Amino acid sequence: MGTENPTEHVEKPESLIFAIRGHRVMLDADLARLYGVSTKRFNEAFKRNRNRFPVDFAFQITDAEYAVLRSQPLDSKVKNPNWSQFATSSANRRGRAYRPWAFTEHGALMAANILRSEHAVRMSVYVIRAFVGLREELVANAAILKRLAEIDRTLLQHDGALRDIYRKLLPLLQPPPDPPKRRIGFHGGGE
């Protein structure tokens, strides 16, 4: 049993991470499922230890944020068949008291600590690695975007220089004017 991989039968945490209020977060139902407990037990442990979760660790999403989560495109739900129960549950069965809690990377780690189960501790490493992986992807994307901006700026400078050269060469590329033709015959007047 000790050699069993705790992540073998678990969905990828990256698909459960959302951006809310400028933070990358996971919802309480998703964390509970990853940590192997019911959402009810997870939230009970969270409420008993609420003092360990400042607002930058965990916050309850607003009605507007909840509506945005529920309105995610269908294709993202298809990619993740285990879509959060909170984001897709029936509005008739949910009251205002059941809006999900969102946990940042630090909140997810703290939640594993308050659950005190070995499975939760093993899974917390998996979850934190998912957050770190996303952060590394963002940094890599930022570096790529910065490099693309530099290339774009260079291309614009080169484009301007090429236009100047073209304007200067344009008169030289025109065919020479036809030489004046001699008129045949007698012409009066001083020639």
C-alpha positions, 0 to 999 in steps of 0.5 A: 500500500505504501508504494501506491501512487495517490494520484493514479485515479485522480483528475489533474488539479490544473483543470480545477484551478480558476482565476478569481479576483486576480488569484489562482484558486481551487473551489472547496468541493474540488479540494475535498474530492482531491483530499478524499473527504466529503465537501461537508467534512472539508468545510466543517474542518475549515470553519473550525480552523477559520483563523488559519485562513486569512483572506489571501488564503481563502475567500467565499465567492460572490453571487456574481463570481458564482454566476461567471463560474456557472456560465463557463463554456460547455467545451471546458466542462466537456474537457473536465467531466468531473466539473465542480459540483458547486459550479454545476449544481442546480440553483434550486438546491443551492441557497446563498449560504452554500456559495463555494469557498475559493482557496489559493495555493497557500489555502490549499496547503493549509486545508491539507494540514487541518484535515490531518489525513495521510491522503490529504497530505500526499495530495497536497503536494500534488495540488501545490505542484499544480499551482507551481506548474501554472505559475511557471507556465505564466512566467514562461509565457510572459518571457515569450510575450516580452521577446515577441514584443521586442521582435515586433518593435525591431520589425517596425523599426526595420519596416520604417527604414525600408520604407525610407530606402524605397522612397529614395530609390523610387525615382531611380527605378523610374525609366529615363525620360524620352529624349526630345525628338527633333522636329523634321522640316523648316522651322522659322524663328531662330533655330 
